[in-house]
Amino acid sequence: EQGGVRPVVVLQNDQGNLCSPTVIAAAVTSKVGKKTWQPTHLTITNPNLPKDSVVLLEQIRTLDKKRLIEKVGSLSLVQVKEIDLKLSTSFGLDLNYEDVLNSLSRPKRGRKK
């Protein structure tokens, strides 16, 4: 678990950011050389951060918005999609939404009585 004051990546959707007093966020570390091979880590470069950093997508927290100090930057669409993929790995989710939606809309086959 990461401690101290540090940057985070807000993972919550825009609607949640507007309505909720909390945000869902992932910890960020500047220790890039440490475990960058992990499937839940994303290396990012941001001109507003003093060093290249790693988003730790296995370290997700709900934070009170009062704890947020300032916005440091934003991620590209490609980085957001990479985060989606790494979150799916962290949570064991299936990102093939079409297959998931198709399986939900198929009629259930039950036993005849």
C-alpha positions, -999 to +999 in steps of 0.1 A: +000+000+000+013+034-010+014+060+018+019+098+021+008+125-003+010+114-038-006+118-072-035+095-082-053+087-114-091+092-110-108+062-124-144+072-117-167+083-145-176+119-151-211+114-136-197+100-104-172+128-103-200+154-105-224+138-080-204+119-054-184+134-025-158+107-032-137+096-061-123+062-071-086+065-078-054+044-084-021+052-067+008+065-087+045+060-079+077+075-093+095+042-088+094+032-125+120+005-125+101-015-099+078-042-113+069-024-145+063-058-161+032-064-139+000-065-160-017-040-136+010-013-140+010+014-166+040+037-171+031+073-178+049+105-187+034+138-177+051+171-180+036+182-147+051+154-128+088+156-118+095+120-130+080+093-152+056+074-131+037+041-128-001+039-122-007+010-098-040-004-109-040-031-082-040-002-056-074+013-060-091+035-033-122+055-027-110+089-015-129+119-001-127+147-026-115+170+002-082+150+001-075+160-035-052+190-037-049+199-074-054+185-109-019+177-123-029+167-158-050+143-179-044+111-198-047+104-235-075+083-249-049+055-256-038+056-219-074+055-208-079+024-230-048+008-215-061+015-180-094-002-190-075-033-201-053-033-170-083-029-147-100-058-164-069-078-156-069-066-120-106-074-115-108-105-137-133-088-160-142-098-196-139-067-218-155-083-248-187-063-243-204-076-274-202-112-262-214-101-227-244-082-241-253-110-265-252-136-236-275-113-215-301-108-243-303-145-254-335-163-242-328-186-213-333-222-221-351-239-193-364-274-187-398-282-199-422-292-172 
